[in-house]
Amino acid sequence: MISRPASPSVRSADDYRDTIEQLLRPLAARSVDTVPVAEALGRQLAADTHAPIDLPVFRNSAMDGYAVRAQDVAVTPVVLPSTGVVAAGDPGLERLAPGTARKVMTGAPVPVGADCVIPVEDTTADADTVRITRGRAAGEFVREPGSDVRTGTELVPAGTTLAPRHIAACAAAGLARLPVFAPVRAVVISTGDELVAAGSTLRPGQIYNSNGIALAAALTANGITVVGVEHSGDDLSQFRRLLHSATAAADLVITTGGVSKGDFEVVREVLIPLGGDFGSIAMQPGGPQGLTVVDGVPVLSFPGNPVSAVVSFEVLARPILRRLAGLGPVPEYELPLLGAVHRSPEGRRQFLRGKLVWKGSRPHAVEVVSGPGSHLVASMAAADVLIDIPAAVTELPAGATVRVWTL
């Protein structure tokens, strides 16, 4: 391993990510919507939710079988008179007489006077009697009121991102609506005259626009609601118009392209006069970056190369956006490299695309699956992690331990 000090003139990726986090943190204080339980999946709960009723609501049977008194089946086999059937949904108000049995279905009320249920598998019945071959203790296969949750008990705490299991609990408790935070809304604007939509015929000098689709997918996968995916050519008035439409519709805008120091850098030209901060950070890919607040809305400006755009999102924006959406951090590992890294740029933190090598149910090692080029977007499809090589490291031998981030 060869290490050299990083250049002090370029901001580190960690420092720049912290700046983005400070800028986006106020988005946590967003409005609250009250939505039907059936529409709350994936939303972040805005207040603690408590059970308005006991669950179960009433004594009910855990099995298809016969409700009896335990003392009447203490000695088996025994034959008891069978006095009807209680189905799920019946009120089950008729008391069970001592020395008798009543057939009950799963979820049906257990009759008053009965204290256990004999599973149907332990019985043989005819029209008027039931033969019970195995006794049960008082309480067996009887679900008591409140044995799942008591009235007033917390069901789901505030801040939870609602999964199907949370929806099930709230619906079972009779909650028709839930308070949830309004989602963070984002618009993606990709820029460049060379970009055309997939499905079009490419002319000389053109490429397909992958950045808009890729970043919209990344935002959605990390709990952000995408309300627009736009494309601007290298025309200042067109980009300016799309930008102000985006800030009117969203809490966050992400742009790609037009952030370097060459000609036709439409994003820089429009945003620097609005207070945009553009420069280089010590990472590869994704060195050129921009950060602006327009109409009170944060605008993150990523490079236009497809891999640079995706890696910039994953490294710089994904951590804070997941927290805002109520999602946990993505898995990280420290694993040995299968092969050597012969060259990493001095003074720049490099993120290589890699693939986990599994041993049973655990990752065992990581291998590099793509070159460092910021245009190698098809090769990135084979990767499931980013390999994080510190800025001070210029090469690594096979077997060296590296930190990897799950894509």
NUDREN-188244 format. One line per field, with one value per residue (C-alpha): residue number from 1; chain; x negated, y negated, z negated. Coordinates in Angstrom, 2 decimals, m for minus. Example, Ala and Ser with C-alpha at 12.3 -4.5 7.8 and 13.67 -1.06 7.14 Angstrom:
<pts>
nr: c(1, 2)
kette: c(A, A)
xx: c(m12.30, m13.67)
yy: c(4.50, 1.06)
zz: c(m7.80, m7.14)
</pts>
This chain:
<pts>
nr: c(1, 2, 3, 4, 5, 6, 7, 8, 9, 10, 11, 12, 13, 14, 15, 16, 17, 18, 19, 20, 21, 22, 23, 24, 25, 26, 27, 28, 29, 30, 31, 32, 33, 34, 35, 36, 37, 38, 39, 40, 41, 42, 43, 44, 45, 46, 47, 48, 49, 50, 51, 52, 53, 54, 55, 56, 57, 58, 59, 60, 61, 62, 63, 64, 65, 66, 67, 68, 69, 70, 71, 72, 73, 74, 75, 76, 77, 78, 79, 80, 81, 82, 83, 84, 85, 86, 87, 88, 89, 90, 91, 92, 93, 94, 95, 96, 97, 98, 99, 100, 101, 102, 103, 104, 105, 106, 107, 108, 109, 110, 111, 112, 113, 114, 115, 116, 117, 118, 119, 120, 121, 122, 123, 124, 125, 126, 127, 128, 129, 130, 131, 132, 133, 134, 135, 136, 137, 138, 139, 140, 141, 142, 143, 144, 145, 146, 147, 148, 149, 150, 151, 152, 153, 154, 155, 156, 157, 158, 159, 160, 161, 162, 163, 164, 165, 166, 167, 168, 169, 170, 171, 172, 173, 174, 175, 176, 177, 178, 179, 180, 181, 182, 183, 184, 185, 186, 187, 188, 189, 190, 191, 192, 193, 194, 195, 196, 197, 198, 199, 200, 201, 202, 203, 204, 205, 206, 207, 208, 209, 210, 211, 212, 213, 214, 215, 216, 217, 218, 219, 220, 221, 222, 223, 224, 225, 226, 227, 228, 229, 230, 231, 232, 233, 234, 235, 236, 237, 238, 239, 240, 241, 242, 243, 244, 245, 246, 247, 248, 249, 250, 251, 252, 253, 254, 255, 256, 257, 258, 259, 260, 261, 262, 263, 264, 265, 266, 267, 268, 269, 270, 271, 272, 273, 274, 275, 276, 277, 278, 279, 280, 281, 282, 283, 284, 285, 286, 287, 288, 289, 290, 291, 292, 293, 294, 295, 296, 297, 298, 299, 300, 301, 302, 303, 304, 305, 306, 307, 308, 309, 310, 311, 312, 313, 314, 315, 316, 317, 318, 319, 320, 321, 322, 323, 324, 325, 326, 327, 328, 329, 330, 331, 332, 333, 334, 335, 336, 337, 338, 339, 340, 341, 342, 343, 344, 345, 346, 347, 348, 349, 350, 351, 352, 353, 354, 355, 356, 357, 358, 359, 360, 361, 362, 363, 364, 365, 366, 367, 368, 369, 370, 371, 372, 373, 374, 375, 376, 377, 378, 379, 380, 381, 382, 383, 384, 385, 386, 387, 388, 389, 390, 391, 392, 393, 394, 395, 396, 397, 398, 399, 400, 401, 402, 403, 404, 405, 406, 407)
kette: c(A, A, A, A, A, A, A, A, A, A, A, A, A, A, A, A, A, A, A, A, A, A, A, A, A, A, A, A, A, A, A, A, A, A, A, A, A, A, A, A, A, A, A, A, A, A, A, A, A, A, A, A, A, A, A, A, A, A, A, A, A, A, A, A, A, A, A, A, A, A, A, A, A, A, A, A, A, A, A, A, A, A, A, A, A, A, A, A, A, A, A, A, A, A, A, A, A, A, A, A, A, A, A, A, A, A, A, A, A, A, A, A, A, A, A, A, A, A, A, A, A, A, A, A, A, A, A, A, A, A, A, A, A, A, A, A, A, A, A, A, A, A, A, A, A, A, A, A, A, A, A, A, A, A, A, A, A, A, A, A, A, A, A, A, A, A, A, A, A, A, A, A, A, A, A, A, A, A, A, A, A, A, A, A, A, A, A, A, A, A, A, A, A, A, A, A, A, A, A, A, A, A, A, A, A, A, A, A, A, A, A, A, A, A, A, A, A, A, A, A, A, A, A, A, A, A, A, A, A, A, A, A, A, A, A, A, A, A, A, A, A, A, A, A, A, A, A, A, A, A, A, A, A, A, A, A, A, A, A, A, A, A, A, A, A, A, A, A, A, A, A, A, A, A, A, A, A, A, A, A, A, A, A, A, A, A, A, A, A, A, A, A, A, A, A, A, A, A, A, A, A, A, A, A, A, A, A, A, A, A, A, A, A, A, A, A, A, A, A, A, A, A, A, A, A, A, A, A, A, A, A, A, A, A, A, A, A, A, A, A, A, A, A, A, A, A, A, A, A, A, A, A, A, A, A, A, A, A, A, A, A, A, A, A, A, A, A, A, A, A, A, A, A, A, A, A, A, A, A, A, A, A, A, A, A, A, A, A, A, A, A, A, A, A, A, A, A, A, A, A, A, A, A, A, A, A, A)
xx: c(0.00, m1.39, m0.06, m0.63, 1.03, 4.10, 3.98, 5.21, 6.66, 9.62, 12.54, 12.88, 15.92, 16.84, 16.70, 18.84, 21.34, 21.63, 22.40, 25.17, 26.56, 26.70, 28.50, 31.07, 31.65, 34.46, 36.51, 37.23, 39.63, 42.19, 45.97, 48.12, 50.76, 53.53, 54.08, 56.15, 54.31, 54.48, 52.47, 49.86, 47.43, 43.90, 44.81, 43.11, 45.37, 45.57, 46.92, 47.00, 49.98, 51.86, 54.37, 57.93, 59.19, 57.98, 56.73, 58.23, 61.45, 63.19, 62.37, 62.06, 60.91, 57.41, 58.52, 61.38, 62.65, 64.95, 65.32, 65.55, 64.78, 61.33, 62.67, 65.15, 62.30, 59.82, 60.27, 60.37, 61.73, 65.05, 68.29, 70.15, 73.41, 72.70, 74.88, 74.48, 71.87, 70.39, 69.03, 66.68, 68.87, 71.55, 72.14, 71.69, 73.83, 75.36, 73.71, 72.20, 73.83, 71.53, 70.83, 71.45, 69.39, 70.02, 68.30, 66.36, 64.53, 61.16, 61.76, 65.28, 66.29, 65.64, 68.94, 69.24, 68.75, 66.08, 62.41, 60.57, 60.90, 60.30, 58.85, 61.08, 58.21, 58.68, 62.38, 64.85, 68.39, 71.84, 75.08, 75.56, 72.34, 68.59, 65.99, 62.89, 59.69, 57.35, 58.06, 56.76, 55.92, 57.92, 56.86, 55.53, 56.44, 58.39, 57.30, 58.07, 59.04, 55.98, 53.49, 52.02, 52.30, 54.21, 56.16, 53.80, 50.65, 48.29, 48.72, 46.17, 43.79, 43.41, 40.71, 41.38, 41.46, 44.61, 44.15, 46.92, 46.64, 47.34, 50.30, 51.68, 51.47, 53.10, 55.89, 56.55, 56.90, 59.48, 57.40, 58.86, 56.34, 52.74, 50.69, 47.65, 45.02, 45.40, 42.78, 39.67, 40.36, 37.57, 37.10, 34.19, 32.92, 30.32, 28.58, 26.78, 27.59, 26.12, 28.80, 31.82, 34.53, 34.22, 36.02, 34.92, 32.52, 29.07, 27.49, 23.73, 22.56, 25.68, 26.07, 29.07, 30.10, 29.55, 28.91, 32.47, 33.88, 31.04, 31.24, 35.04, 34.75, 32.11, 34.28, 37.34, 35.37, 34.29, 37.73, 37.96, 40.97, 39.91, 42.34, 40.47, 37.70, 36.71, 34.08, 32.58, 30.32, 27.38, 29.67, 29.59, 33.18, 34.51, 32.56, 33.55, 37.22, 37.05, 35.16, 37.75, 40.59, 38.73, 38.19, 41.90, 42.84, 40.20, 38.26, 35.03, 33.65, 30.81, 29.12, 26.57, 24.03, 22.82, 20.72, 17.14, 14.99, 15.41, 17.72, 21.51, 21.62, 25.26, 25.72, 22.72, 23.63, 27.17, 26.49, 23.29, 25.06, 27.72, 25.09, 24.07, 20.91, 19.07, 15.73, 13.91, 13.96, 11.34, 13.18, 13.21, 15.57, 17.62, 14.99, 16.82, 19.83, 22.18, 24.47, 27.06, 30.26, 32.80, 36.16, 35.45, 34.95, 31.59, 30.14, 27.45, 25.49, 23.71, 21.39, 22.84, 20.90, 23.34, 21.17, 20.14, 23.79, 24.78, 21.71, 22.21, 25.74, 24.76, 21.84, 23.01, 26.82, 28.08, 27.19, 29.21, 32.07, 32.51, 32.66, 35.24, 37.32, 37.06, 34.89, 31.88, 28.33, 27.25, 25.04, 21.29, 18.54, 14.80, 13.60, 10.39, 9.79, 9.60, 7.17, 4.76, 5.59, 2.51, 3.35, 5.61, 5.34, 3.15, 5.09, 8.53, 10.81, 11.69, 14.91, 14.45, 17.38, 17.20, 19.06, 19.40, 18.12, 20.26, 19.38, 22.62, 24.82, 21.97, 19.87, 16.38, 14.44, 14.92, 13.68, 13.39, 15.77, 15.25, 12.52, 12.40, 13.78, 16.80, 18.43, 18.52, 22.21, 22.93, 20.08, 21.58, 24.62, 22.46, 21.58, 23.41, 21.02, 18.73, 15.15, 13.95, 10.23, 8.95, 7.46, 4.04, 3.80, 2.45, 2.35, 3.48, 2.28, 4.61, 5.92, 5.89, 8.92, 11.22, 14.47, 17.41, 20.82, 23.85, 25.36)
yy: c(0.00, m3.42, m6.53, m10.23, m13.24, m14.62, m18.05, m20.70, m22.87, m20.59, m19.86, m16.31, m14.20, m13.95, m17.73, m18.33, m15.64, m17.32, m20.63, m18.93, m17.36, m20.73, m22.20, m19.40, m18.81, m21.43, m19.27, m17.07, m19.78, m19.24, m19.22, m16.35, m14.58, m12.41, m9.55, m6.35, m3.38, m1.63, m4.49, m4.84, m2.13, m3.51, m6.81, m8.04, m8.18, m11.68, m10.82, m7.86, m5.62, m3.89, m1.06, m2.39, 1.09, 4.35, 6.99, 9.54, 7.68, 10.73, 14.29, 16.37, 19.77, 20.33, 23.58, 25.27, 27.56, 27.87, 25.43, 27.28, 26.95, 28.35, 30.25, 32.08, 33.51, 34.22, 37.95, 39.12, 40.58, 38.96, 38.47, 35.15, 33.82, 31.40, 28.29, 26.47, 24.51, 21.03, 19.61, 16.64, 13.56, 15.08, 13.20, 16.42, 15.20, 18.52, 19.92, 23.42, 25.77, 27.91, 31.36, 30.29, 29.22, 26.70, 26.68, 23.46, 22.23, 20.43, 16.79, 17.49, 16.38, 18.95, 19.42, 18.16, 21.16, 22.77, 22.34, 24.34, 25.61, 29.19, 29.24, 31.07, 33.51, 34.89, 35.59, 37.84, 36.47, 37.63, 35.62, 35.10, 36.02, 35.64, 38.12, 36.39, 38.41, 35.83, 33.34, 29.76, 27.41, 24.26, 21.53, 23.78, 22.56, 19.63, 16.12, 13.71, 10.05, 7.80, 10.68, 9.08, 5.42, 3.41, 0.24, m2.75, m0.74, m2.16, m0.34, m2.12, m4.91, m8.21, m8.25, m4.69, m4.14, m2.11, 1.44, 4.00, 5.31, 1.83, 1.38, 4.74, 3.78, 0.38, 1.82, 4.61, 1.99, 0.13, m2.92, m4.30, m7.11, m7.82, m11.03, m10.83, m13.32, m14.75, m13.09, m14.93, m15.86, m16.04, m17.06, m15.85, m18.00, m16.51, m18.88, m18.67, m19.05, m15.59, m13.79, m12.12, m9.91, m6.13, m4.75, m7.61, m7.09, m8.35, m10.89, m11.52, m12.99, m11.98, m9.63, m8.33, m10.21, m7.78, m10.29, m11.50, m7.98, m6.68, m9.48, m9.33, m5.61, m6.24, m8.87, m6.62, m3.65, m5.81, m7.05, m10.31, m11.16, m12.22, m14.80, m15.58, m14.34, m17.03, m17.58, m20.88, m21.50, m23.86, m26.86, m29.24, m30.39, m26.83, m25.65, m28.75, m28.14, m24.44, m25.31, m27.77, m25.36, m22.68, m24.84, m25.70, m22.02, m20.36, m20.44, m19.40, m19.72, m17.61, m18.65, m16.73, m18.09, m21.61, m21.89, m21.87, m24.73, m24.20, m25.85, m25.33, m24.81, m25.86, m24.90, m26.90, m29.90, m30.10, m29.19, m31.06, m34.45, m33.06, m32.34, m28.86, m27.37, m25.37, m23.65, m20.35, m17.83, m15.18, m12.16, m10.14, m9.85, m12.93, m15.63, m18.70, m19.65, m22.56, m23.62, m26.40, m27.54, m28.82, m30.20, m28.63, m25.16, m23.29, m22.48, m19.78, m19.87, m16.64, m15.94, m14.75, m11.51, m8.72, m6.94, m10.27, m11.24, m7.97, m7.79, m11.43, m10.63, m7.47, m9.06, m12.61, m12.67, m9.19, m9.18, m12.29, m11.48, m8.05, m9.62, m12.13, m9.25, m7.30, m4.58, m3.03, m3.28, m0.98, 1.96, 1.37, 3.98, 4.22, 6.98, 8.22, 7.42, 10.41, 8.62, 5.72, 2.08, 0.88, m2.78, m5.14, m8.91, m10.66, m12.98, m11.80, m9.35, m6.78, m4.79, m1.70, 0.48, 3.92, 7.16, 9.04, 12.61, 14.66, 17.59, 19.08, 16.24, 13.79, 11.66, 13.10, 10.73, 8.10, 7.93, 4.97, 5.37, 2.14, m0.28, m3.71, m5.54, m7.75, m6.70, m2.94, m2.84, 0.58, 2.14, 0.67, 2.92, 5.87, 4.14, 4.31, 2.20, m0.81, m0.13, m3.10, m3.80, m6.66, m9.76, m9.07, m5.57, m5.15, m1.34, 1.74, 5.35, 8.31, 9.22, 5.65, 4.75, 2.17, 0.52, 1.17, m0.49, 1.41, m0.03)
zz: c(0.00, 1.01, m0.74, m0.13, m1.76, 0.03, 1.64, m0.83, 1.98, 2.80, 0.47, m0.77, 0.12, m3.58, m4.03, m0.95, m2.01, m5.43, m3.69, m1.70, m4.87, m6.63, m3.64, m3.41, m7.13, m7.35, m4.99, m8.03, m9.27, m6.53, m6.66, m7.87, m5.79, m7.22, m4.81, m4.72, m6.20, m2.84, m1.29, m4.05, m2.92, m2.64, m4.32, m7.51, m10.56, m12.02, m15.49, m17.87, m17.13, m19.98, m20.00, m20.44, m21.41, m22.93, m20.51, m20.44, m21.08, m22.64, m23.79, m20.66, m19.55, m18.19, m16.52, m14.79, m17.55, m20.55, m23.44, m26.76, m30.44, m31.21, m34.22, m31.96, m29.82, m32.61, m32.00, m28.40, m26.26, m27.12, m25.16, m25.64, m24.21, m21.33, m21.54, m18.24, m16.29, m16.73, m13.48, m13.10, m13.15, m15.41, m18.67, m20.70, m23.58, m24.66, m27.81, m27.67, m30.16, m32.34, m30.91, m27.29, m24.27, m21.51, m18.15, m17.44, m14.37, m14.43, m15.44, m16.73, m20.24, m22.97, m24.81, m28.38, m30.65, m28.44, m29.35, m26.68, m23.11, m21.98, m18.42, m15.99, m15.31, m18.86, m18.40, m16.63, m16.26, m15.24, m15.03, m18.77, m20.58, m20.36, m21.54, m22.93, m23.03, m24.62, m27.38, m27.59, m30.44, m31.11, m28.67, m25.92, m22.43, m23.88, m22.89, m25.70, m25.08, m25.06, m24.88, m21.74, m22.72, m25.34, m24.69, m24.80, m24.12, m21.49, m18.20, m15.99, m17.10, m15.28, m12.63, m11.47, m7.73, m7.41, m6.15, m5.51, m9.09, m10.49, m8.16, m9.33, m13.01, m12.49, m10.35, m12.87, m15.62, m13.56, m12.67, m9.46, m8.88, m9.89, m10.21, m7.94, m6.87, m3.41, m1.20, m0.09, 3.53, 6.08, 9.70, 11.85, 14.74, 17.08, 19.46, 22.78, 26.48, 27.05, 25.02, 26.63, 25.20, 25.35, 28.37, 30.62, 33.51, 32.59, 34.88, 34.99, 31.68, 29.74, 26.78, 24.88, 21.76, 18.88, 16.08, 15.67, 15.47, 13.28, 10.73, 10.60, 9.88, 7.20, 5.51, 5.56, 4.21, 1.27, 0.26, 2.23, 4.40, 7.90, 9.30, 12.50, 14.81, 17.30, 19.98, 21.05, 24.01, 23.71, 23.86, 20.91, 21.20, 21.49, 18.44, 16.47, 17.26, 16.27, 13.09, 11.81, 12.66, 10.71, 7.61, 7.62, 7.61, 5.43, 2.17, 3.92, 7.44, 8.84, 12.07, 14.12, 16.55, 17.19, 14.02, 15.36, 16.67, 20.40, 22.91, 22.88, 19.10, 18.86, 15.20, 14.00, 16.14, 14.76, 11.12, 10.28, 10.63, 8.26, 5.60, 6.74, 5.24, 7.91, 7.63, 7.36, 4.53, 3.90, 5.27, 8.46, 10.21, 9.37, 8.88, 10.27, 8.13, 7.55, 4.73, 4.89, 3.19, 5.71, 4.59, 1.18, 2.72, 2.57, 6.00, 6.15, 9.40, 10.32, 13.27, 16.55, 17.03, 16.13, 13.55, 12.00, 11.59, 9.94, 7.67, 6.66, 5.57, 3.69, 1.84, 1.26, 1.19, 0.35, m3.39, m4.31, m1.94, m3.51, m6.96, m5.78, m4.39, m7.66, m6.11, m7.78, m6.45, m3.64, m4.63, m4.70, m4.99, m5.39, m3.10, m1.43, 2.25, 4.57, 6.89, 6.69, 7.44, 9.32, 9.62, 7.68, 8.25, 5.73, 3.45, 4.61, 2.87, 5.49, 5.68, 7.80, 8.76, 7.19, 6.64, 3.37, 3.27, 0.90, m1.31, m2.52, m3.76, m4.39, m2.05, m1.97, 0.32, 3.01, 6.58, 8.92, 11.87, 13.79, 14.68, 13.08, 16.13, 15.41, 18.72, 17.97, 17.09, 18.64, 16.65, 13.48, 13.94, 12.82, 9.53, 6.23, 4.11, 4.29, 3.18, 1.14, 1.61, m0.59, 1.01, m0.46, 1.09, 4.63, 4.89, 2.99, 3.10, 3.39, m0.04, m1.34, m3.45, m1.90, m2.90, m0.58, m0.35, 0.91, 4.09)
</pts>
